[in-house]
């Protein structure tokens, strides 16, 4: 770690503590060159995979888009905000734990469908009708029949 005061390359860790959020570490350091003290913070960097869209375009993961998809499907449904936040967090965690650099948008869509199937059937049908882009009513009826058999 370089000293922010004299740019010396050798510093000594004096104290290490967990921060209040338990997601980062605060280290108190002393520069060997100028003897001044400063703090550094360590935080785990979570890199979400790139999303490969249907067009083949690669885009950065955007949690706002995930939120929009879920909230549109759940609009005026009896699902509280806390449950929606937990669902979002669960999907993000599942994506992160895939351990890949790139993931198809179809996988994310399937994760959303799976989540909605457990949260609210109407929201599931709403999302599926757009996501699967049905061509006729028979496909829509098959989806509802599968939902009734509990096989989404």
C-alpha positions as CSV (number, residue, x, y, z in Angstrom):
1,X,0.0,0.0,0.0
2,X,1.4,3.4,-1.0
3,X,1.5,6.2,1.5
4,X,-1.0,8.9,0.4
5,X,1.4,11.6,1.9
6,X,4.9,10.7,0.7
7,X,4.1,7.9,-1.8
8,X,6.5,5.5,0.0
9,X,5.8,1.9,-0.9
10,X,6.2,0.4,2.5
11,X,3.5,0.8,5.2
12,X,2.8,-1.1,8.4
13,X,-0.6,-2.3,9.6
14,X,-1.1,-1.0,13.2
15,X,-4.7,-2.1,13.7
16,X,-7.4,-4.1,11.9
17,X,-11.1,-4.0,12.7
18,X,-14.4,-5.1,11.1
19,X,-16.6,-2.2,10.2
20,X,-20.1,-1.8,11.6
21,X,-21.7,-3.4,8.5
22,X,-19.5,-6.5,8.8
23,X,-18.9,-6.3,5.1
24,X,-15.6,-4.4,5.2
25,X,-12.4,-4.2,7.1
26,X,-10.8,-1.0,8.4
27,X,-7.0,-1.0,8.7
28,X,-5.0,1.7,10.4
29,X,-1.6,2.0,8.8
30,X,1.7,3.8,9.5
31,X,4.1,4.8,6.7
32,X,7.7,3.6,7.3
33,X,9.0,6.6,5.3
34,X,7.2,9.6,6.8
35,X,5.8,8.0,10.0
36,X,2.3,9.4,9.3
37,X,-0.9,7.4,9.9
38,X,-3.8,6.8,7.6
39,X,-6.8,4.4,7.3
40,X,-7.7,2.0,4.5
41,X,-10.9,0.0,3.9
42,X,-11.2,-3.4,2.3
43,X,-14.4,-4.4,0.6
44,X,-15.1,-7.5,-1.4
45,X,-15.7,-6.7,-5.0
46,X,-18.6,-8.6,-6.5
47,X,-18.5,-8.7,-10.3
48,X,-21.8,-9.7,-11.8
49,X,-21.6,-11.5,-15.1
50,X,-22.2,-9.7,-18.4
51,X,-25.6,-10.3,-19.9
52,X,-25.9,-11.7,-23.4
53,X,-29.1,-10.4,-24.9
54,X,-31.2,-12.3,-27.5
55,X,-29.5,-10.1,-30.2
56,X,-26.1,-11.3,-29.1
57,X,-25.2,-7.9,-27.6
58,X,-23.4,-8.0,-24.3
59,X,-24.4,-5.5,-21.6
60,X,-23.5,-4.9,-17.9
61,X,-25.9,-6.4,-15.4
62,X,-28.4,-3.7,-14.3
63,X,-30.3,-4.4,-11.0
64,X,-32.7,-1.7,-11.9
65,X,-33.9,-3.6,-15.0
66,X,-34.4,-6.7,-12.8
67,X,-36.4,-4.6,-10.4
68,X,-38.5,-3.1,-13.2
69,X,-39.3,-6.6,-14.6
70,X,-40.5,-7.9,-11.2
71,X,-42.4,-4.8,-10.2
72,X,-44.3,-4.6,-13.6
73,X,-45.3,-8.2,-13.2
74,X,-46.3,-7.7,-9.5
75,X,-48.1,-4.4,-10.1
76,X,-51.2,-4.2,-7.9
77,X,-50.7,-7.7,-6.6
78,X,-50.7,-8.5,-2.9
79,X,-47.0,-9.0,-2.5
80,X,-45.2,-6.7,0.0
81,X,-42.1,-4.7,-0.8
82,X,-39.9,-6.7,1.6
83,X,-40.8,-9.9,-0.3
84,X,-39.9,-8.3,-3.6
85,X,-36.6,-7.1,-2.2
86,X,-35.8,-10.6,-1.0
87,X,-36.7,-12.0,-4.4
88,X,-34.4,-9.5,-6.1
89,X,-31.6,-10.3,-3.7
90,X,-32.1,-14.0,-4.3
91,X,-31.9,-13.7,-8.1
92,X,-28.8,-11.5,-7.9
93,X,-27.2,-14.0,-5.5
94,X,-28.0,-16.9,-7.8
95,X,-26.5,-15.0,-10.7
96,X,-23.3,-14.2,-8.8
97,X,-22.9,-17.8,-7.6
98,X,-23.2,-19.2,-11.1
99,X,-19.5,-18.2,-11.2
100,X,-19.5,-17.3,-14.9
101,X,-18.3,-14.2,-16.8
102,X,-21.3,-14.1,-19.1
103,X,-24.9,-15.3,-18.8
104,X,-27.8,-15.4,-21.3
105,X,-30.7,-13.1,-20.6
106,X,-32.8,-16.3,-21.0
107,X,-31.3,-17.7,-17.8
108,X,-32.3,-14.5,-16.0
109,X,-35.8,-14.7,-17.5
110,X,-36.1,-18.2,-16.3
111,X,-35.0,-17.2,-12.8
112,X,-37.6,-14.5,-12.7
113,X,-40.3,-17.0,-13.9
114,X,-39.3,-19.4,-11.2
115,X,-39.4,-16.7,-8.5
116,X,-42.8,-15.4,-9.7
117,X,-44.3,-18.9,-9.8
118,X,-43.6,-19.1,-6.1
119,X,-44.7,-15.5,-5.3
120,X,-47.9,-14.9,-7.3
121,X,-49.5,-16.9,-10.1
122,X,-51.0,-13.8,-11.8
123,X,-47.6,-12.1,-11.9
124,X,-46.1,-15.3,-13.3
125,X,-48.7,-15.3,-16.2
126,X,-48.1,-11.6,-16.8
127,X,-44.4,-12.0,-17.0
128,X,-44.6,-15.2,-19.1
129,X,-46.9,-13.7,-21.6
130,X,-44.4,-11.0,-22.4
131,X,-41.2,-13.1,-21.9
132,X,-42.3,-16.1,-23.9
133,X,-44.0,-13.9,-26.6
134,X,-46.9,-16.2,-27.3
135,X,-48.1,-16.5,-30.9
136,X,-51.6,-17.7,-30.2
137,X,-54.1,-18.4,-27.4
138,X,-53.3,-22.1,-27.3
139,X,-49.8,-21.4,-26.0
140,X,-51.2,-19.2,-23.3
141,X,-53.7,-21.9,-22.3
142,X,-50.9,-24.4,-22.1
143,X,-49.0,-22.2,-19.7
144,X,-52.0,-21.8,-17.5
145,X,-52.7,-25.5,-17.6
146,X,-49.1,-26.2,-16.6
147,X,-49.4,-23.7,-13.8
148,X,-52.6,-25.5,-12.5
149,X,-50.7,-28.8,-12.5
150,X,-47.9,-27.0,-10.6
151,X,-45.4,-27.5,-13.4
152,X,-44.2,-24.0,-14.5
